[in-house]
Amino acid sequence: MRLLLLEDEPDLGAAIQKTLQQNRYVVDWFTEGDIAWEAFDQNDYSLAILDWMVPKLSGLELCKKLRQQQETLPILMLTAKDQMADRVQGLDAGADDYLTKPFGLEELLARLRALQRRTQTYKPLRLPVGSLSLDPASALLSDQESQQEVALTAKEFQLMDYFMEHPGQILTADQIRDRLWALNSEAVSNVVAAQVRLLRRKLAQLNSTAQIETLRGLGYRLNAGTHNRSGA
């Protein structure tokens, strides 16, 4: 598996690269975001590890650019920023997971393994729910009524898959957190709400009548009705 690593701290970058290589990853390590951006056009990566604050083009900006191209590559964000607003900003940019410095290399490896499992072990095909269908091979969410489709990030795919696994059922923030961030003790309700908000944007891009409803004090529910567009 080939990974892109963006990290401008020499000691940390070298330690991460060595650890990953010892665990049979092929690692392309960059210290500047603009050079890393060029590498995406030249290589096929299975996963990216992006430090938030690097010269030329930040990891956050690089993440946004990748998502604007509808790139579904799993992204793990590294940063010293540990406030809730920072974690939400990272997820809003399209990161699939978030690791704050300082961290242990064993935890980094565990996060990577979790991202790999969650992007590779889904059922061959999720049965349609209402007008929605989800294709795990391409990470595309389609709406039969609007005849449109949109690419999902790894986290968006996991969340949509979970909702479509339980259509019309209330899923609590704790249930969603445990499903999407089983190893991330920092993933609290606000982060879940941020990820739901991102998925709602994708449904809006589809012009879908399906909605993710918020039931205050209870959780969230996928309403796959084909005609009701009332607010959630």
N, C-alpha and C positions, 0 to 999 in steps of 0.2 A: 504494500500500500504506500502510495506517495503522498506526502503532506507538504504543505507550504507553511513555513514558520516565519512570522514577522516579529522580530524582537530586537531592540537596539541596545539593550544592556549586554555587553560582551560576555560577562561571566554567566549570567542567567541563560542567554541564548546558547552558549556552548554547552552548558549543563543539560538543557532541554534536548538539544540536538544529539548529544552523546547518549542520553537515556533512551530516546526514541530509536536511535540506530541499534542500540543493544537489544531493543524489543522488536527488531526486524522491520522497522519502518524506514522508508527512503525519505530523507528530509532535505528540502531546499530551504536554506536559511537566508533571510534577507533582513537588513537593518534599516532600510528606507522604503516607505510605502509606495513611491512611484515606481521603483524597480520591481517590487513585488507585483504591482498591477500589470506591468509588462509581462511578467512570468506567467500570469494566468492565460495570456493569449498564446503562449508557446508550449504549455504543458497541460496535461490532464491530471488534476489533483483529486484525491478522494476526500480530503478534509483540509481545513485551514485553521491555523492557530494565529490569532492577530492580537498584538499588543496595541492597546488603545492609543498611547502617546508615543509616536515615532516621527522622525523628520520627514519633510516633503509632503507626505500624504498619510494622515493618521490611520490607525487600524479601524477607527469608527467610520471615517470617510470611505475607506476601501470597502468596508462591509456594505455601506449604502450603495456604492457603485456596482458591486456585484449583484445586489438584489434588484437594482434598477434594470439590469440586464436579464432579470428573471433567472439568475443563477441559483440553483438549489443546493449548492455545495454546503455541507455542514460546517458551521463556523463556531469555534470556541474563542471567546474574547478574554484576553488577559489584561488586567489593569490594577493599579493601586487605588482607584476610586472605589470606595466601598459604601457609599450612601445609596439609599433606596432609589433616589431620583436618577443616580448614575446607572444603576442596574436596569431600570426601566428604559433609560435612553439607549443603552446598548441593545436591549431586546427590540426596541422600536426601530433601530437601525437594521435589524435582521439577524442578529446573533442567535445561535441556537442554545448556547450555554455561556456561563459567565464565571470566571475564576479570579478571585481577588488575591493580590500579592500581600504578603508572602504566602506561598503555598508549597506543599510537598510534591515532589515529582511522582510519587505513587498515586496521589490524588489526581494529578494531571493524566496519568495513564488510565486511571479508572474512568475519568470523564470521557476520554477518547474511546474507550471500549464501549461505554454506554451509548455514545453517539453512533458508533458503528452498528451496534445491535438494533437501535431504534430506526435506523435508515435501511437496514438490510433484511430484517426478519418479519416484515409484515405479511399478511395473508396475500395470496396471489392477486386477488381482486376483491375490493369492497363492494358489496351489493349496493345498487342505487337506493337512495333515500329521497323520496319525492322526485324532484327533477334533477337532483344532484348525483353525480357519479365521481368516484375518486380512483385514479389510476396510479398504483404504487410504482410501476415501472418508470413512469415519466414525472411523477409527483404533480400531475395536473388535476385540477378540480374543474369539472365541466357542469354546465347547466343545460339541460335538454330544451327548456323553454326559450331561453335567450340565445341558444346556439353559440355560446361563448365558453372559453376556457381560460384558466389562469394558472400559472406555476406557483407552487407553494414552497416555502422554505422547509427545512427538516422539521422544525418545531411546529410550524403551521400544519404540516402534513400529519404529524402525530396527534395534534389537537383535533383536527377535522376527522381523522380516523376514529378517535375516541368518541366524538359526538355522534358520528354515523353508526358506531357500534351500539349506541344507546339512544336512538331517535325518540324524541318526545319525553325523555327521562331527565330529571334534574340531577346534574352533576355538581357536587360541592367544589369549592376552591381547593380544599384539602385533597379530594380525590384527583383533581386535575394535576395538582402539584406532585402528588405521589406518582402519577402516571408519567408525567413529562420530566420531572426532576428528581428521580428516585435517590440520586446521590448528592443532591444539592440542598444542603440544610438552609441556605440563604434564600431559597425560593419561597417567598411568602405570598400572601393573598394579592398584594399590589402587583407582583410580577405576573401572576395568573391573569389578573384583569388586563394588564398590558398585552399579553399574548392573545387574549380573546379579542381585544380591540384591533389588533393586526389582522386577525382572521376575518373580522367583520368587514374590514376594508376590502379584502379579497372578494368577499361575497358581493359587496357593492360594485366592484369592478365587473363582476359577472352579470350585473343587473338581475340578480336572482331574487325571487320572492321568499326564499328561505331566510330565516333569521336565527340569530343566537340571542335568546332572551335572557335578561338579567332578572332573577327573582330575588329581591333584596332579602338578606338574611338566610337564604336557602342555597343559591348557586346559579347555575346557568343551564339552559335547555335549548336544544336545536329544534326549532319549529320549521319543518320542511313543507308547510302548506304552500300551495301554488298560487294563491290569490290574495292572501292577507299580508299587507305591507305595513300594518300598524307598528308603531315604535315599541321597542323592548325596554 
